[in-house]
Amino acid sequence: MSQLDVDATDLGQVTESFIDGVPVGAPEVYENIDPSTGRSLGEVSRGTSEQIDRAVASARAAQRAWRTTTPEQRADLLCRLADLIESRSEDLARLESEDSGKPLTQARNDARVCARYFRFYGRAIDSYYGLSLPLRPDLHVYTRREPHGVTGHILAWNYPLQLLARGVAPALATGNCAVVKPADETPRTAVAVAGLAVQAGLPQGVFNVVTGLGAEAGAALAAHPGIDHLGFVGSTRVGALVATAAAERVSPVTLELGGKSAHLVFADADVEKAARVAAGAILQNAGQTCSAGSRVLVHESVHAELVERIAGHFAEVTIGRGLDDPDLGPLVSRKQQDRVHGYVRSAGTGEIVFGGSVAEPEGMADGAYFTPTLIDGVDPASAIAQEEIFGPVLTTMRFATEEEAVALANGTEYALLGAVWTRDLSRAHRVAAEVEAGQVYVNTYGAGGGVELPFGGFRKSGYGREKGVEALDSCTATKTIVVQL
Ligand code: NAD
């Protein structure tokens, strides 16, 4: 049976790597644990450094022909892949929800956004040009955007479908071939999408996936001499390791790391809207979002009202298994649940206004659930105010002046997102300029999938940009050609 006859979303009991257009097993496997129930969802091949070698060699061989395809051909193939992802979005969403624990509605949205990335970059590549530079009348000077070659992608578990597509789609569109290492906990949708890519007509070897553990397959990919550009999405600690490995062989890297993003709520804000959006944003994916607005900085005159309103929203939240589509699913693992609980226990001077404990929806005592949690009045210097918790935990702090608000917002090592809540237009723009972050929202937070919006951080939130047309620049290098006329 050829790969074209196989149901790409039916991965069987063992999820295997996908190299050169076919599934490839490994000598060892590990269990894929369902965070909703604590039970096994099946086994995953523990990819080895030999598999990484094979995947890189396959991508290298495929790239020789892939880079000579026309933008129109690549555009057609990527748009066809987007169609296939859309047609299988329910199956992909269920795999995603089981692996990660996220509520089904959110997983369906992730599948939709995944398709959107392939379509966006499929369309964009048709109108991505170099420049003509009018240097001198006797010189014809122009630039070409050259693909790096083979791109590596090491991904986190929180938005597996979205992170996969936002890295791979612009890479393939610009003529690179890709090797992906999905997160240990959430490998299945990456393998399924790579299978769909072959069915869409992408040549074998253009899109490879090696499943496995970070310290094994991930480290082998980061250090591989055949990787020409590396995209990493994950923690700041591992990002630094990966960037060091890439620096050893002078390979460019994009780092999309953690965050501790702040809402700045001023006295003239629409307090109810700010409360509703801030509560919704920290509950999305159980707070396991790099861009989660995990700190609310609020003017002292509206502080009490805002805290009460957020607690009111938290009180209405349903908690349960991802596939049952509650408001709040489990965290990705029991380990993550312990980590979040540890932070909440260290709240110090902060007052736990709502939640603060593990949750046990009926019949799911082994799941990794945590209640929505609101902690008011935390010490800005404390770990809970400084470090990324990655759970449904919101901290609030008061301020009296705009300067104090901006200083608090910029007072962590991270700089990923921010939101300004005010009706004063001048203040909105002034504060948006002063908040150190890759994206700043005014009177809202997030804008759908954000496929079109350049995204990335400053400082310990990373460097380089994904998403938007800017990602096409990250996936290429400029070649300048000078012709004497
Ligand atoms: P992680 O750093 O533990 O793992 C990320 C990836 O790195 C996984 O695929 C893992 O297998 C791999 N890995 C682990 N050790 C490795 C090693 N030694 N060498 C090479 N690869 C290795 O992160 P996580 O816990 O999976 O994800 C959560 C983090 O990701 C959070 O900090 C979150 O903010 C961040 N994140 C950032 C963005 C963004 O765009 N800025 C998006 C999503 C998640």
Residues whose N, C-alpha, C, O or C-beta is under 5 A from the ligand:
A	BS01	NAD	I154 L155 A156 W157 K181 P182 A183 D184 G212 L213 G214 A215 G218 A219 A222 V233 G234 S235 T236 V238 E256 L257 G258 G259 T289 C290 S461
